[in-house]
Amino acid sequence: MPFPLEVLRRVDARAAVDILIVAVLLYYILNLLKGTRAVQMVAALLLVVTAFYGARWARLEMVEWLLNTLLPYFVIALIVLFQPEIRRALARAGRNPLWGRLSGQDAAGVQDDVVMASTYFSQNRIGALIVLERDVGLKTYIESGIPLDATLSYDLLLSIFHPASPLHDGAVILQGSKVAAAACFLPLSLSPMLSTQFGTRHRAAIGVTEESDAVVVVVSEQTGAIALAAGGSMEQNLTPTQLGVRLAALLANRRAAALPGGTRPETARNP
């Protein structure tokens, strides 16, 4: 059987890498289209391609000419129809942590907006729960809330946590400089040694940091006190300056396990 042997001889390391890249791209595209209306569009595209080759095989000259004439316009129509999916794919690629490190993206703007908003909430005793995603994805918790995908700003945080806002009850999850979602539900810490004085916000902040490497800023509605949770520990009664310093250190060292000097649930005490 000479043909299979000839094919095997041509499959060298370069060809294997080529096949692997194409397979990964196809997997990424299919994963992106799964569960969207684009699936029906892909089916229609396959039907058109099948009709084109069927017409060529059957020598239907008029049908083949018509499809040949319309195909360039059909490609443009596909770009327009798939615009949301293309935009989402490019946005996901841009949020890749590798690109973030290569482009040297700075977390200073995120830190400043969070600190300023937390200061306002503290002064006005407005409860707030702000989660900053790091290396571990928080997709499960993002899907439990209201998707926003908006650029982070001080004014946006104030609008979300305003007591009259329908989104104020729950957590805001930040992905880099984007507000991914608001009114999100977080897992509560079930540690039996956790102080009974901790409210739902503080328990949720500790709970999500027990299951991920996220950093969480909490503002108490009763006292206006600012707290910061990371790695299953919490540091309480922070000033805005202290909060900024802690956030800068944690966001710079993305894989930090916990807060230096933070309070573990096992030894937590009343604020």
ZAROZA-406516 format. One record per residue: x negated, y, z of N, C-alpha, C, O in turn. Coordinates in steps of 0.1 Angstrom, whole numbers, plus 2048, in hexadecimal, padded with zeros to 3 digits. Example, Ala and Ser with C-alpha at 12.3 -4.5 7.8 and 13.67 -1.06 7.14 Angstrom:
77C7C784E7857D384E77C7DF84E7727DF855/7807EA8477777F584777F80084F77A80B850/
***
This chain:
7F77F48008008008007F780C8007F481280B/7F38117F47E981C7F47EF8297F87E78327FE/7FC82C7F78018397FA80083C8097FB84780C/8058348128038368207F58388247F184082D/7EC83081E7DD8318227D883E81D7D0844824/7DC8438127D885080D7DC85B8167D5865819/7E985A81B7EE8648247E78648317E386F836/7E38588367DC8588437CE85E8417C986484B/7C885C8367BB8628347BB8718347B1877838/7C687782F7C788582E7CB88C83C7C989883D/7D08848457D48898527C788A85B7C4881863/7C189685A7B58988637B98A186F7C58A3871/7AF8A68767B38AE8827BA8BB87E7C38BF885/7B68C18737BC8CD86F7CB8CB86B7D38D386F/7CD8C08647DB8BD8617E48BA86D7EF8BD86E/7DE8B38777E58B08837E98BD88B7F48BE890/7DF8C688B7E28D38927ED8DA88A7F68E1890/7EC8DA87D7F68E08748048DB87780E8E2879/8058CD8788128C787B8178CB8898238CD88B/80E8CB8928128CE8A08178DD8A18218DF8A8/8118E689A8168F489B8248F589582C8FC89A/8268EE8898338EF88383D8E888C8498ED88D/83A8DD8938438D789C8478DF8A88538E08AB/83D8E68AD8408F08B88498FB8B48528FF8BB/8469018A884E90B8A385D9078A186690E8A4/85E8FB89B86C8F68998738F48A687F8F78A8/86C8EE8B08728EC8BD8768F98C48818FA8C9/86D9038C38719108C887D9178C288591C8C8/87E9158B488991B8AD8969148B18A091A8B3/8959078B18A18FF8B58A69028C38B29038C6/89C9038CC8A09068DA8A69148DB8AF9168E3/8A191D8D38A692B8D38B592B8CD8BD9338D2/8B79238C38C59238BD8CF91B8C48DB91D8C2/8CA9128CD8D49098D48DE9118DC8DA9198E4/8EA90D8DA8F59148E28F99218DD9019288E4/8F59268D18F89338CC9009318BF9019268BA/90693C8BA90E93B8AE9059398A290A936897/8F893A8A48EF9388988EE92A8948EA927888/8F392189C8F39138988FC91188C8F890A883/90891788C91191688090A91D87490C918869/9039278768FC92E86B8F19258658F0924858/8EA91E86D8E09148688E79098608E1905856/8F29058658F98FA85E8FD8FF8508FC8F8846/90290C84F9069128428F99138398FA91182D/8EE91783F8E29188378DE90A8318DA909826/8DE90083A8DB8F38358E58EE82A8E08E7820/8F18F282B8FB8EF8208F78F58138F98EF809/8F39028148EF9098088E39038018E29017F5/8D990080A8CD8F98048D08EC7FE8CB8E87F3/8D98E48058DD8D77FF8E48D97F28E28D17E8/8ED8E37F18F48E67E48EA8EA7D98EC8E67CE/8E08F17DD8D68F67D38CF8EA7CD8CE8E87C1/8C98E17D58C28D67D08CB8CB7CA8C78C47C1/8D88CB7CF8E18C27C88E48C67BA8E68BE7B1/8E68D47B98E88D97AB8DD8D77A28DE8D4796/8D08D87A78C48D679F8C48C779B8C08C4790/8C78BE7A58C68B07A28D18AC7978CE8A478F/8DD8B27998E88AE78F8E78B77838F08B577A/8DD8C07828DB8C87768E78D17738EC8D3768/8ED8D677E8F88E077C8F28EE77B8F08F5785/8F08F276E8E78FD76C8EE90A7718E7913776/8FB90C76F9029187749019197838FE924788/90390E78A90390F7998F591179D8F39197A7/8EB90B7978DD90D79B8D991C7988D29227A0/8DD92278D8DA9307898E19397948DA942798/8ED9367978F493E7A18ED93E7AF8EB9497B5/8E99327B38E29317C08D49387C08D093E7C9/8CD9367B48C093D7B38C194C7B38B99527B9/8CC9517AE8CE95F7AE8D29657BC8CE96F7C0/8DA95D7C38DF9617D08D595E7DC8D69657E6/8CC9557DA8C49517E68BB95D7EB8BB95E7F8/8B59657E38AE9717E98B79797F28B297E7FD/8C397C7EE8CC9847F68D197C8028D398280D/8D196F8018D596680C8CB9678178CF967823/8BE9688138B496981D8B59768258B4976831/8B898181E8BA98E8258C698D82E8C699283A/8D198682A8DD9858328DA97D83F8DF980849/8D197383D8CD96B8498C69738538C997285F/8BD97C84F8B69858588C098E8608BE99086C/8CA9938598D499B85F8DC9938698DF997874/8E09878658E997F86D8E297A87A8E7979884/8D59768788CD9718838C697C88B8BD979893/8CA9888898C39938908C299289F8B79948A5/8CD98E8A68CC98D8B48C39828B88BB9838C2/8C39768B18BA96B8B58AB96F8B28A396B8BA/8A99768A789B97A8A48969848AF88B9838B3/89F98D8B289B9978BD8989908CA88F9948D1/8A19878CD89F9808DA8929778DA88A9778E4/88F9718CE8829698CE8769728CF86C96F8D6/87697E8C886B9878C986A98D8D785E98F8DC/87598F8DE8749948EC86E98A8F586798D8FE/87297D8F386D9728FC85E9718F985696F903/8599728ED84B9718EA84497D8F083897B8F5/84A9888F08439948F684299390583A99990B/84C98C90B84B98A91A84297F91F84197C92B/83C97891583396D91982897292282297C91E/82596B92D81B97093680E97193080697A934/80A9699267FD96A91F7FC9779187F297E919/80797C91180698990A8059949147FE99E912/80C99291F80B99C92A7FD99E92F7F99AA931/7F69939317E89949367DF99A92B7D69A292E/7E199691E7D899A9147DA9A99117D19B090E/7E69AE9127E99BC90F7E69C591B7E79D191A/7E39BF9277E09C69337EC9CE9387EA9D993D/7F89C99378039D093C8029D294B7FE9CA953/8059DF94F8049E395D8119E296481B9E695F/8119DE97181D9DD97981F9E99818289EA989/8179F497F818A00987826A0698682CA0B98F/82BA07979838A0D977843A0697E84CA0C984/8439F897D84D9F098484C9F39938569F599A/8409F299983E9F59A7843A029AB84AA039B6/840A0D9A4845A1A9A7854A1B9A8859A219B1/85AA1699D869A1699D86FA0F9A9879A149AF/86AA039AC86F9FB9B786DA029C4876A029CD/861A089C685EA0F9D3867A1B9D486DA1E9DF/869A239CA871A2F9CB880A2C9CD886A329D6/885A219C6893A1D9C9894A189D789EA1B9DD/88BA109DC88CA0A9E988CA159F4892A149FE/884A209F1883A2B9FA891A329FB896A36A06/897A349EF8A5A3A9EF8AFA319F68B7A369FE/8AEA249F48B8A1B9FA8B5A1BA0A8BFA1BA11/8A9A1CA0E8A6A1CA1C8ABA28A238B1A28A2E/8A9A34A1C8AEA40A228BDA41A238C2A48A2C/8C4A3BA198D2A3CA198D9A2FA1E8E5A2DA1D/8D1A26A238D6A19A298DFA12A1F8EBA0EA22/8DAA10A138E0A08A088D99FBA078CD9FAA05/8E19F0A098DB9E3A088D69E09F98DD9E39F0/8CA9DA9F88C59D69EB8BC9CA9EC8B69C79F6/8BC9C29E18B49B69E08AE9B69D28B59B39C8/8A19B89D189A9B99C48909AE9C38879AD9CB/8919A59B988999A9B788099D9AB8849A09A0/87399B9AD86999D9A386399099F85C9899A6/86698B99286197E98D85297F98B84D989986/84B97498E83D97398B83B967982840967977/83395D98583095297C83B94897B83D943970/84294698584D93C98585A94398085E94D986/86093D97686C943970878942979879939981/88194C97888D94C98189A94B9788A495197C/89994496D8A49439648B193F96B8BC944968/8B09359738BC92F97A8C393A9828CF93B981/8BC9439898C294D9918C79599888D195F98B/8C095B97D8C49669738D196296D8DA96B96C/8D395696A8E09519648EB95296D8F7952969/8E995397A8F49549848F996298590496498B/8F296C97F8F797A9818FC97F97490097896A/8FC98C9739009949678F499895F8EC9A0963/8F29929538E699594B8E69A49468F09A9942/8DA9AA9488D99B89448CE9BA9398D19C192F/8C29B493B8B79B69328B59C492F8B49C8923/8B49CC9398B29DB9388A49DF93D89F9D8946/89F9EA9388929EF93C8949F494B89D9FC94E/88A9F095388B9F4961889A03963880A0995C/891A0996B88FA1796F895A1A97D89DA12982/890A24983895A289908A4A2B9908ABA26999/8A8A329868B7A359858BFA299838CAA28989/8BAA1F97C8C2A139798C3A0B9868CEA06989/8B9A0A98E8BAA0399B8C4A0A9A48CCA039AB/8C4A179A48CDA1F9AD8DBA1C9A88E4A1B9B1/8DDA1C99B8EBA199968F0A0B99A8FCA0999D/8E7A019998EB9F499B8EF9F29AA8F99EC9AD/8E79F79B38E99F59C28F2A009C88F4A009D4/8F8A099C0901A129C690DA0B9CC912A029C5/911A0E9D891CA069DE929A059D59309FB9D7/92BA0F9CC937A0E9C4935A069B793FA039B0/929A019B59269FA9A992A9EB9AB9289E59B5/9309E59A09349D79A19289CD9A192A9C29A4/91C9D399F9119CA99E9089CB9AB8FE9C49AC/90D9D39B59049D59C19039C99CA8F99C89D1/90D9C09C990D9B49D29059A99CC90B9A29C3/8F99A79D08F199C9CA8E39A19C78DF9AC9CC/8DB99A9C08CD99D9BE8CB9A29B08D299D9A7/8C19AB9AE8BC9AF9A18AF9A799F8A79A79A8/8AE9A19938A299A99089A9A19858A09A497A/88E9A49878859AB97E87C9A297787699997E/87B9A396A87199B9628679A695C86B9AB951/85C9A89628539B295D85A9C095F85E9C396A/85A9C79548619D495586F9D49508759DE94D/8759C89508839C794C88C9C29588879BA960/8989C89598A29C39628A99B795B8B29BA952/8A69AB95F8AC9A09588BB99E95B8C399C952/8BF99F9688CD99D96C8CF9A49798C69A6981/8DC9A697C8E09AC9898EB9A398F8F199B988/8EE9A599B8F999D9A28F598F9A28FE9869A0/8E998B9A38E497D9A38E69779B18E497D9BB/8E896A9B18E99629BD8DC95B9BF8D69559B6/8D795C9CC8CA9569CF8CC94B9DA8D694C9E1/8C39419DA8C59379E48C193C9F28B79439F4/8C99399FC8C693DA0A8BD934A118BD928A0F/8B3939A188AA931A208B2929A2A8BA92FA31/8AF91CA2B8B6913A358AD910A418B0907A48/8A3917A4389A915A4E8A1916A5B8A7921A5D/8A290CA648A990DA708A2917A7A8A991BA84/89691AA7888E923A8188F931A7D88A93AA83/896934A72898942A6D8A094AA778AB945A7C/89C956A7A8A395EA848B2960A808B5963A74/8BA960A8A8C9962A878CC970A848D7973A7F/8C2979A868C4987A838C398AA748C6995A6F/8BD981A6D8BB983A5E8C9981A588D0978A5A/8CC98BA4F8D998BA478D7983A3B8CD97CA38/8E2983A338E297BA268D7980A1D8D0977A16/8D598DA1C8CA992A128BD98CA168B5988A0E/8B998DA238AC989A278AA97AA268A0975A22/8B5972A288B4963A278B3960A188AC957A14/8BA967A0F8B9965A018AB9699FC8A59629F3/8A5973A018989779FD88D96DA018859699F8/88E968A0D88595DA11888950A0987E949A05/89594DA07898941A008929409F288D9369EE/89394B9EA88E94B9DC87F94B9DC8799459D2/8799509E686A9509E68659429EB85993F9E9/86E93A9F286A92D9F586A9249E986391A9E9/8729279DF87391F9D386C9249C786B91D9BD/8669309C885E9369BD85393F9C28529409CE/84C9459B984194E9BE84695D9BC83E9669BB/85395F9BC85996C9BA8569759C68539709D1/8569829C485598C9CE8629939D08689979C6/8679959DC87499A9DE8749A69E886E9A59F2/87A9B19E487B9BD9EC8899BD9F18939BC9EA/88B9BF9FF8989BFA058999CCA0D8909D0A14/8A59D2A0B8A89DEA148B49DBA1B8BF9D7A16/8B49DCA298BF9D9A318C99E4A318C79F0A31/8D69DFA2F8E19E9A2F8E49EEA3D8E99FAA3E/8E19E7A478E49EBA558DA9F5A5A8DD9FFA60/8CD9F2A588C29FAA5E8BAA02A548B3A0BA58/8BB9FFA478B4A06A3D8A5A01A3D89DA07A35/8A29F7A448949F2A458909EBA388989E4A32/8849EDA3487F9E7A278769DAA2B86E9DBA34/8799CFA248719C3A2686D9BEA198729C0A0E/8629B6A1985C9B0A0D85A9A1A1085399DA1A/85F998A0785E98AA088569849FD8579899F1/84D97BA008459739F68409679FC83C967A08/84095C9F583A94F9FA84194AA0683B943A0E/84E94CA08855947A1385394FA2085794BA2B/84C95BA1F84A963A2B84F971A28851975A1D/851978A33857986A32850990A3B84D98DA46/84D99BA358479A6A3D8529B1A3E8589B6A34/8559B6A4A8609BEA4D85C9CCA518509CFA54/8669D6A518649E3A558589EAA4E84F9F0A55/8589E9A4184D9EFA398519FEA3685CA01A33/847A06A35848A14A30847A13A21842A09A1C/84CA1DA1A84BA1DA0B83CA1CA07839A159FD/833A22A0E825A21A0A820A13A0C819A0DA03/824A0CA178209FEA198269F5A0F81F9ECA0A/8329F8A0B8399F0A018319F19F482F9E69ED/82D9FD9F08269FF9E48199F79E48159F19DA/8129F79EF8059F09F08079E19EF7FF9DB9E8/8119DC9F68139CE9F68179C99E88139BF9E3/8209D19E18259CD9D48199CD9CA8189C49C2/8119D79CB8059D89C27FC9CC9C37F79C79BA/7FA9C89D07F19BC9D27F79B09CD7F19A79C7/8049AE9D080B9A19CC80D9A09BC80C9969B7/8109AC9B68129AB9A88049AA9A08049A5995/7FA9AF9A67EC9AD9A07E899F9A27E299A998/7EA9999AD7E798B9B07F39839AF7F997F9B9/7F797F9A280497999F80696C9A68119679A8/7FB9659A97FC9589AF7FA9589BE7F794E9C5/7FB9649C57FA9659D380495C9DA81095C9D6/8019549E480A94B9EA8149529F382094F9F3/80F95B9FB818961A0581396FA09808973A05/81A976A11816983A1680B982A2180D97AA2A/80198AA207F7989A2B7FE990A3880299BA37/7FE988A4280498DA4E81398CA4E81A992A57/819986A44828985A4382D97BA4E825973A53/83A97CA50840973A5A847967A5384F969A4B/84295BA5784894FA5285594CA59858951A64/85F946A5286C943A5886B93CA6587393EA6E/861933A6786092CA7385D934A7F861931A8B/857940A7D854949A8885B957A87857960A8D/865957A7F86B964A7C87296AA89878962A91/871977A8B87797DA96880989A9187F98CA86/88798EA9A890999A978889A5A9287D9A8A97/88D9ACA888869B8A848869C3A8E8819CEA8C/
***
